[in-house]
Amino acid sequence: MPKIELRNITKKFGNFVAVDNLSIDIEDGDFVTLLGPSGCGKTTTLRQIAGLETPTSGEIIIDGKTVFSSEKMIDVSPSK
């Protein structure tokens, strides 16, 4: 599995903030669990990594390649 880097990821639905400024590095071979109460952003975070949700701001880097960046206007489709 490639290294996954989330840099200051935020996802808003209108005025509701589902994910707020999340930064995390997941190294190749790491086992990671997202744990929290209903509505805290676990599924939204996973959907953003998969490319099924577009973050409002921040950057997602997978295996050294930027697949989403709000600053650089990069948004690679999930099929790629």
Sequence and secondary structure as in RCSB ss.txt:
>XXXX:A:sequence
MPKIELRNITKKFGNFVAVDNLSIDIEDGDFVTLLGPSGCGKTTTLRQIAGLETPTSGEIIIDGKTVFSSEKMID
VSPSK
>XXXX:A:secstr
   EEEEEEEEEETTEEEEEEEEEEE TT        TTSSHHHHHHHHHTSS  SEEEEEETTEEEEETTTTEE
  TT 
